[in-house]
Amino acid sequence: MTTTEDRECEEDIVTASGYLREQADLEREAAEVLPGRFDECTFDKGYIRQPLYACLTCTHPPAEYCSSDSAKANTKNETLPAGMCYSCSIECHSGHEVIELFTKRSFRCDCGTRRLLPQSESHSTCCSLKKTRTALKKLENAENVYNHNFWGFYCRCDRYYDPDNESREMVLCYVCNDWFHDSCIGAIPKEGEYDDYVCRECVAAHAVLRYINTDKMKRGLVSQEGTVTDIVKCFKDLVSLDCKGTSVNFSECSESGSSGPAAKKARPNPCCLRSDRDGADAMQQKFDMFLEEGWTSDVCVCTDCTREIEAEKLHFLIKEDDIVEPEEDETRGESLYDSALKQLETIDHTRAIDAALAYRSLSSKLMEFLRPFASNGKVVTNQDIQSFFEKQKDSSS
């Protein structure tokens, strides 16, 4: 008859093959979750487009976000919001409550700066990847832009994003990089009919977007209830304006090399915004933009518009805007054993010998520990192995 004690003992038994399978599964899972290297902070790369993270252990939101039913109660003093790179989220904030902010533009890592100093005893350094740069404590990344995303809140409805419980689709605004619930947007073109979305708030804030002259756009007209109810296809305006607002009809311009009094030459860099800008301003109805692939090629680059684009920090509309991803970790597909051997080859001869001796010593101790089990035919349990390594850890400290 099998007793409860026997069943618990059987559950605690670990076979060598089972242990190796478990380790392989853990390594594969780690490779999927953390595919890139995390040994270098992106701080020195400046203000770049990169995946960002926020630590809610080291930063504390204002009262209006703490009172949310989806946010944890926070009795600590409010701090400034802060963001960090992929590497710092792992090396400096492991064990903390870290939330993913997805990709944001023109952002420099805050870890170790005035905004993101350590808040726990286990992380006493400013930044594990920048330990020697203590002057960062007084620095603040003045060009970084922060919003409610850094507390875990998204959309114009200002709701906390819980990936485990969120059932609605989220749509990214190409300009502000905030995410919006599909239900908060309203009517949306079918999948495949648009590539980028620009929210109504960004449309209202930036004239360069509001008057863009392109046939690669659909306007989502916003009703009084605050959601898109009608989607209108836009057509490219054949009439453009020079930088002072004078109409230039390209169909009337002379062909290259021709001349004559009837020929009206366009300025070298005419403005490509729509000619009905005043009428568009008079229209009170707000709208979202749903844009097809290649729409940025229709963004006006005349002198005035380029100056406005740069002033409003919309340079990504006319320049390459690549995401700086974590460098691929070539060891992610290897076992810990193979990775350790490869690392051993990179260190100097003396340290390699010391490491090999330490490994031999540990191996000998483990064999000595397991010998009585083999002699007596006793099963080695998970608890036995854990006990062995705990003793080794205590003896080395």
Buried (B, 14 or more C-beta within 10 A) or exposed (E): EEEEEEEEBEEEEBEEEEEEEEEEEEBEEEBEEBBBBBEBBBBEEEBBBBBBBBBBBBBBBEEEBBEBEEBEEBEEEEBEBBBBBBBBBBBBBEEBEBBBBBBBBBBBBBBBBBBBBBBEEEBEBBBBBBEEBEEBEEBEBEEBBBBBBBBBBBBBEEBBBEEEEEEEEBBBBBBBBBBBBEEBBBBBBEEEEBEBBBBBBBBEBBBBBBBBBBEBBBBBBBEEEEBBEEBEEBEBBEEBBBBEEEEBEEEEBEEEEEEEEEEEEBBEBBBBBBBBBEEEEEEEEBBBBBBBEEBBEBBBEBEBBBEBBEEBEBBBBBEEBEEBEBEEBEBBEBEEEEBEEEEEEEEEEEEBEEBEEEEEEEEEBBEEBBEEEEEEEEEBBEEBBEEBEEEBEEEEE
